[in-house]
Amino acid sequence: MDKDLEKMLGYLRLGALLENWDDYLNRARKGGYSHVRFLKMVIEEEYKQKMQNARILRLKRSTIPEQLVMETFPFDRQPKLDRKKLLSLYDSFDYITKKQNLIFIGPTGAGKTGLATAFLIQALGRGYSGKFIEFPEIIELLYKSVADHSEAKLIKKFASYDCLVIDELGYVEVEPVQVGLFFTLMHKRHKKKTTIITSNLGFQQWTSFLKNEHLTAALIDRLTENSHVINMRKCVSLRPTLDQS
């Protein structure tokens, strides 16, 4: 490749083409490609590379602690879990296209985080934006945003994700201002974006940490109106050999 062409490809950020130019030419020569076929091949390869790079970037930005996928979940060790229902939700992809919520409720170590992560990774892989965050962390961020009056900006940021996973809801008690801001965030996402929540507490116990009966009822109403609740209360802990809660 001559220097001028190399410079132009670099400027256009056509990385795959720049890196594989000689290989593409050899494939075209051996296959007797026409100019049209060669150009189509080059564009397809560059497109696939751009899509792959974008997927990797979305995964990185999502801050998923461990990239667990549906194909590796040990359903055989969790016989009380409705495998058919889960895989139907996963395969149909309705939870994203129909802006539905997923709520996993069950004991610690049952695999809630692993399943929530698998759904998020699927969405990221199909070009949607997403974020993974633990409940104590998002509550702390909302609380700190009040001090510098950035709560509106923060809520707008979290409301924008196509798929938001909030892990381990219920481990910390929250202040009234935090409850209000969290409710505002969930209200803004209601029927517009997908929210995936994991919790070791049933809905009737949420008042114990939210400390506000009216807002708790309103929050549960929003979350469950357009959602799938995955009951994992009878599931066993997988942690002795698999650390995904």
C-alpha positions as CSV (number, residue, x, y, z in Angstrom):
1,M,0.0,0.0,0.0
2,D,1.4,3.4,-0.9
3,K,1.8,6.1,1.7
4,D,-0.9,8.4,0.4
5,L,-3.5,5.7,0.5
6,E,-2.4,4.6,4.0
7,K,-2.7,8.2,5.1
8,M,-6.2,8.6,3.7
9,L,-7.4,5.4,5.2
10,G,-6.0,6.5,8.6
11,Y,-7.7,9.8,8.3
12,L,-11.0,8.2,7.4
13,R,-10.6,5.8,10.4
14,L,-11.0,2.7,8.2
15,G,-8.9,0.5,10.5
16,A,-10.0,-2.9,9.2
17,L,-9.2,-1.8,5.6
18,L,-5.9,-0.3,6.6
19,E,-4.9,-3.4,8.5
20,N,-6.1,-6.0,6.0
21,W,-5.5,-4.3,2.7
22,D,-3.0,-6.9,1.3
23,D,-5.2,-9.8,2.5
24,Y,-8.3,-8.3,0.7
25,L,-6.3,-7.9,-2.5
26,N,-5.1,-11.5,-2.4
27,R,-8.6,-12.8,-1.7
28,A,-9.9,-10.7,-4.7
29,R,-7.1,-11.9,-7.0
30,K,-7.6,-15.6,-6.1
31,G,-11.4,-15.4,-6.3
32,G,-11.4,-13.4,-9.5
33,Y,-13.6,-10.7,-7.9
34,S,-15.1,-8.0,-10.0
35,H,-14.6,-4.4,-9.0
36,V,-18.2,-4.4,-7.6
37,R,-17.7,-7.6,-5.6
38,F,-14.3,-6.4,-4.2
39,L,-15.8,-3.1,-3.1
40,K,-18.7,-4.8,-1.5
41,M,-16.4,-7.2,0.4
42,V,-14.3,-4.3,1.7
43,I,-17.4,-2.4,2.9
44,E,-18.8,-5.5,4.6
45,E,-15.6,-6.2,6.4
46,E,-15.2,-2.6,7.5
47,Y,-18.8,-2.6,8.7
48,K,-18.4,-5.8,10.7
49,Q,-15.2,-4.4,12.4
50,K,-17.0,-1.1,13.2
51,M,-19.9,-3.0,14.7
52,Q,-17.6,-5.2,16.8
53,N,-15.7,-2.2,18.1
54,A,-18.9,-0.5,19.0
55,R,-20.1,-3.6,20.8
56,I,-16.9,-3.8,22.8
57,L,-17.2,-0.1,23.7
58,R,-20.8,-0.5,24.9
59,L,-19.8,-3.5,27.1
60,K,-16.9,-1.4,28.6
61,R,-19.1,1.6,29.3
62,S,-21.8,-0.6,30.9
63,T,-19.5,-1.4,33.8
64,I,-20.7,-5.0,34.1
65,P,-18.6,-6.6,36.8
66,E,-18.6,-10.1,35.2
67,Q,-19.8,-10.8,31.7
68,L,-22.1,-13.8,32.3
69,V,-24.2,-15.0,29.4
70,M,-27.4,-17.1,29.1
71,E,-25.7,-20.0,27.4
72,T,-23.6,-20.7,30.5
73,F,-26.2,-20.4,33.2
74,P,-26.5,-23.7,35.1
75,F,-30.3,-24.3,34.7
76,D,-29.8,-28.0,35.6
77,R,-28.8,-26.9,39.1
78,Q,-31.8,-24.6,39.5
79,P,-34.8,-26.9,38.8
80,K,-37.2,-24.5,40.6
81,L,-36.5,-21.8,38.0
82,D,-38.9,-21.5,35.1
83,R,-36.3,-22.1,32.3
84,K,-38.9,-22.1,29.5
85,K,-40.3,-18.7,30.5
86,L,-36.8,-17.1,30.8
87,L,-35.6,-18.4,27.5
88,S,-38.8,-17.3,25.8
89,L,-38.3,-13.8,27.1
90,Y,-34.6,-13.9,26.1
91,D,-35.2,-15.2,22.6
92,S,-38.2,-13.0,21.8
93,F,-36.3,-9.8,22.8
94,D,-39.6,-8.3,23.8
95,Y,-38.2,-6.9,27.0
96,I,-36.3,-4.3,24.9
97,T,-38.6,-3.8,21.9
98,K,-41.7,-3.5,24.1
99,K,-39.9,-1.5,26.8
100,Q,-40.7,-4.1,29.5
101,N,-39.1,-4.4,32.9
102,L,-37.6,-7.6,34.4
103,I,-37.6,-8.1,38.1
104,F,-35.7,-11.0,39.7
105,I,-36.7,-11.8,43.3
106,G,-34.9,-14.5,45.2
107,P,-32.3,-15.4,47.8
108,T,-28.7,-14.4,47.7
109,G,-26.6,-16.5,45.4
110,A,-29.5,-17.9,43.4
111,G,-28.2,-16.5,40.1
112,K,-30.2,-13.2,39.9
113,T,-27.3,-11.1,38.9
114,G,-26.0,-13.6,36.3
115,L,-29.4,-13.7,34.6
116,A,-29.9,-9.9,34.7
117,T,-26.4,-9.5,33.2
118,A,-27.2,-12.0,30.4
119,F,-30.2,-10.0,29.4
120,L,-28.2,-6.7,29.4
121,I,-25.3,-8.2,27.4
122,Q,-27.8,-9.4,24.8
123,A,-29.2,-5.9,24.5
124,L,-25.7,-4.4,24.2
125,G,-24.8,-7.0,21.5
126,R,-27.8,-5.8,19.4
127,G,-26.8,-2.2,19.5
128,Y,-28.7,-0.8,22.5
129,S,-27.1,1.2,25.2
130,G,-27.0,-0.1,28.8
131,K,-25.6,0.2,32.3
132,F,-25.1,-2.0,35.2
133,I,-25.1,-0.5,38.7
134,E,-25.7,-1.7,42.2
135,F,-28.6,-0.1,44.2
136,P,-26.4,1.3,47.0
137,E,-24.2,3.0,44.4
138,I,-27.0,4.7,42.4
139,I,-28.7,5.8,45.6
140,E,-25.4,7.3,46.8
141,L,-24.9,9.1,43.4
142,L,-28.4,10.5,43.6
143,Y,-27.8,11.7,47.2
144,K,-24.5,13.4,46.2
145,S,-26.1,15.1,43.2
146,V,-28.4,17.1,45.5
147,A,-25.4,18.8,47.0
148,D,-24.2,20.3,43.7
149,H,-27.7,20.6,42.2
150,S,-26.8,18.1,39.5
151,E,-29.7,15.7,40.2
152,A,-31.6,16.6,37.0
153,K,-28.5,15.9,34.9
154,L,-27.9,12.6,36.7
155,I,-31.4,11.5,36.3
156,K,-31.4,12.4,32.6
157,K,-28.3,10.3,32.2
158,F,-29.7,7.2,33.8
159,A,-33.1,7.7,32.2
160,S,-31.4,7.6,28.7
161,Y,-30.1,4.0,28.9
162,D,-32.1,1.6,26.8
163,C,-31.4,-1.1,29.4
164,L,-30.6,-0.3,33.0
165,V,-29.7,-3.1,35.5
166,I,-30.1,-2.1,39.2
167,D,-28.6,-4.9,41.2
168,E,-29.4,-5.9,44.8
169,L,-32.2,-3.5,45.5
170,G,-32.9,-3.5,49.3
171,Y,-29.5,-3.8,50.9
172,V,-29.4,-0.3,52.3
173,E,-31.9,2.0,53.9
174,V,-32.4,5.3,52.0
175,E,-33.1,8.9,53.0
176,P,-36.4,10.5,51.9
177,V,-34.7,12.7,49.3
178,Q,-33.1,9.6,47.8
179,V,-36.4,7.8,47.6
180,G,-38.0,10.7,45.8
181,L,-35.1,10.9,43.3
182,F,-35.2,7.2,42.7
183,F,-38.9,7.3,42.1
184,T,-38.4,10.2,39.7
185,L,-35.9,8.2,37.7
186,M,-38.1,5.1,37.5
187,H,-41.1,7.3,36.5
188,K,-39.1,8.8,33.6
189,R,-38.1,5.3,32.4
190,H,-41.7,4.0,32.8
191,K,-42.8,2.4,29.5
192,K,-39.9,4.2,27.7
193,K,-36.9,2.1,28.6
194,T,-36.2,-1.3,30.0
195,T,-35.2,-1.6,33.7
196,I,-33.9,-4.9,35.1
197,I,-34.0,-5.2,38.9
198,T,-32.7,-7.9,41.2
199,S,-33.7,-8.0,44.9
200,N,-33.6,-10.5,47.7
201,L,-36.7,-9.0,49.2
202,G,-40.3,-9.5,48.1
203,F,-42.4,-6.4,47.2
204,Q,-44.2,-6.4,50.5
205,Q,-40.8,-5.9,52.2
206,W,-39.6,-2.9,50.1
207,T,-41.2,-0.5,52.6
208,S,-38.6,-1.7,55.2
209,F,-35.8,0.1,53.4
210,L,-37.6,2.8,51.4
211,K,-39.4,4.0,54.5
212,N,-42.3,5.6,52.6
213,E,-45.5,3.5,52.1
214,H,-47.0,5.8,49.4
215,L,-43.9,6.1,47.3
216,T,-43.1,2.5,47.7
217,A,-46.6,1.5,46.4
218,A,-46.3,4.0,43.5
219,L,-42.8,2.7,42.6
220,I,-44.0,-1.0,42.6
221,D,-47.0,0.0,40.6
222,R,-44.8,1.6,37.9
223,L,-42.3,-1.2,37.8
224,T,-44.8,-4.0,37.6
225,E,-47.3,-2.5,35.2
226,N,-45.3,-3.4,32.1
227,S,-43.0,-6.1,33.4
228,H,-42.1,-9.7,34.0
229,V,-41.5,-10.8,37.6
230,I,-39.2,-13.8,37.9
231,N,-39.9,-15.6,41.2
232,M,-36.7,-17.3,42.4
233,R,-37.6,-17.6,46.0
234,K,-37.5,-21.4,45.9
235,C,-34.1,-21.4,44.1
236,V,-31.0,-22.6,45.9
237,S,-27.7,-20.8,46.2
238,L,-25.1,-21.5,43.5
239,R,-22.3,-19.8,45.2
240,P,-20.2,-22.8,46.4
241,T,-19.2,-23.3,42.8
242,L,-20.6,-20.3,40.9
243,D,-20.4,-16.8,42.3
244,Q,-23.2,-15.0,40.6
245,S,-25.9,-13.6,42.9
